[in-house]
Amino acid sequence: MGDSKTFGLADWLKAAGRWVKRDPIAALLLCSILGTLVYFFGFLHLFVKGTFVSGLCSTAAWAWQAWTPAMNQEHSKLVPFISLGLVWYHREKIRQAPKQGSNKGLIFIAIGILLFVLSARCLQPRFALASLPFLIYGSVLFLWGKEVARIVLFPCAFLIFLIPVAVIEQATFRLQFIITGVIGFLSNLVGIKIDAIGTTLTAADNSFNFAIAEGCSGIRSLIAMTMITAIYVHLTQEKLWKKGVILAFSIVFAIAGNIGRLFTVILVARFIDPKLAAGIYHNYSGYIFFPIALVAMLLFSKLINLKFGEAVARAHERESVTYDY
């Protein structure tokens, strides 16, 4: 099969060709599965296009019109490519894994089919998108077995981020109050007199007034940071409990990033120009969010992975050396 370091795309295509010749029935079944998915998700018109647009559309077309900045959901367009990229990242593990199909995959395929049927019955395309991870994972398990399925489990589960969740934007309104209160506290701490009322920040001298909108603390930053954290823990953490803890704190990383971003807006408004802060700086301040949130994630990961036992032992050794001296 060649050395793993030089096993490129051409080698994979040759290996796929050999697999087709060796097991034509499985290859035909795979093509049938892919064709079925493409038809039901890409061409079968089941769902209403939009509130102000008449006619029906496919699951893919409905999702595409939902993955927009207006819906705070544009990051979902990257999800299929990230999922495929993760599969490619694990290509050597997949190549080397033993392959023996399992009928247990039919269970997950059945769950996916039920979800799709439910979506058609309820006219709820989100159920159709939710069925996709089950259908793909079940197909892999059925065709190639549990070892390959275990490797692609996360890339399949990652497809859950395809589902638009901007409709629960109102559920994040409490974050607006938290962020407003923290920014008000930090501003007063550095000598910028701010009155924080509700979700509004007003300078004591009325030189500027900002309202913390839903988009500044809502679902977009939370989902984006959750996606990044999920990829990070998948690639760097081995123990399941560490993955779960770090992923659960992704909301904290998002809050930290938003607080840092919006606090810089206050600093620009106070020390440079309120119009600049409310205009172009605010529009591009999203680039500040990710560095702060990522640093928070990396620091927390470092904390989780500290070996406290070894640290305590080293501390005792230093104390012993000091006393001996």
Stockholm file with secondary structure:
# STOCKHOLM 1.0

chainA/1-325         MGDSKTFGLADWLKAAGRWVKRDPIAALLLCSILGTLVYFFGFLHLFVKGTFVSGLCSTAAWAWQAWTPAMNQEHSKLVPFISLGLVWYHREKIRQAPKQGSNKGLIFIAIGILLFVLSARCLQPRFALASLPFLIYGSVLFLWGKEVARIVLFPCAFLIFLIPVAVIEQATFRLQFIITGVIGFLSNLVGIKIDAIGTTLTAADNSFNFAIAEGCSGIRSLIAMTMITAIYVHLTQEKLWKKGVILAFSIVFAIAGNIGRLFTVILVARFIDPKLAAGIYHNYSGYIFFPIALVAMLLFSKLINLKFGEAVARAHERESVTYDY
#=GR chainA/1-325 SS CCCTTTCCHHHHHHHHHHHHHHCHHHHHHHHHHHHHHHHHHHTCCCEEEETTEEEEECHHHHHHHHSSGGGTCGGGGGHHHHHHHHHHHTHHHHHHSCCCCCTTHHHHHHHHHHHHHHHHHHTCHHHHHHHHHHHHHHHHHHHHCHHHHHHHHHHHHGGGGGSCCGGGGGGGHHHHHHHHHHHHHHHHHTTCCEEEETTEEEETTSSCEEECCHHHHSHHHHHHHHHHHHHHHHHHCCSHHHHHHHHHTHHHHHHHHHHHHHHHHHHHHHHTCHHHIIIIIHHHTHHHHHHHHHHHHHHHHHHHTCCHHHHHHHHHHHHHHHHHC
#=GC SS_cons         CCCTTTCCHHHHHHHHHHHHHHCHHHHHHHHHHHHHHHHHHHTCCCEEEETTEEEEECHHHHHHHHSSGGGTCGGGGGHHHHHHHHHHHTHHHHHHSCCCCCTTHHHHHHHHHHHHHHHHHHTCHHHHHHHHHHHHHHHHHHHHCHHHHHHHHHHHHGGGGGSCCGGGGGGGHHHHHHHHHHHHHHHHHTTCCEEEETTEEEETTSSCEEECCHHHHSHHHHHHHHHHHHHHHHHHCCSHHHHHHHHHTHHHHHHHHHHHHHHHHHHHHHHTCHHHIIIIIHHHTHHHHHHHHHHHHHHHHHHHTCCHHHHHHHHHHHHHHHHHC
//
